[in-house]
Amino acid sequence: MSSEAEEIFDPEGRELTPLYPAPYYKKVGNRCIPVYGNYVEELFALKNTAVLTHMGIFKASALQEEDLVESNQPPQPRPQKLPIFSVKSY
């Protein structure tokens, strides 16, 4: 790992400044140390349940299939609230 700052450019050639926001990174001198994040196993499990399953690389579990069916249902209409009127007695 180099101690030099990495230069990053967008497709048009403009230099980009990476952001290392607290509390996810701790700045020590000219380095940023990741504090919060996911381990490789957690990232793989997350991708397995989402993108990799959708792409057909992994088979969805019964629970994932149920969640998928529920998430693709149209939203249920909300009951309309009726206006409340107060009646005065004379």
Buried (B, 14 or more C-beta within 10 A) or exposed (E): EEEEEEEEEEEEEEEEEEEEEEEEBEEEEEEBEEEEEEEEEEEEEEBBBEEBBEEEEBEBEEEBEEEEEEEEEEEEEEEEEEEEEEEEEE
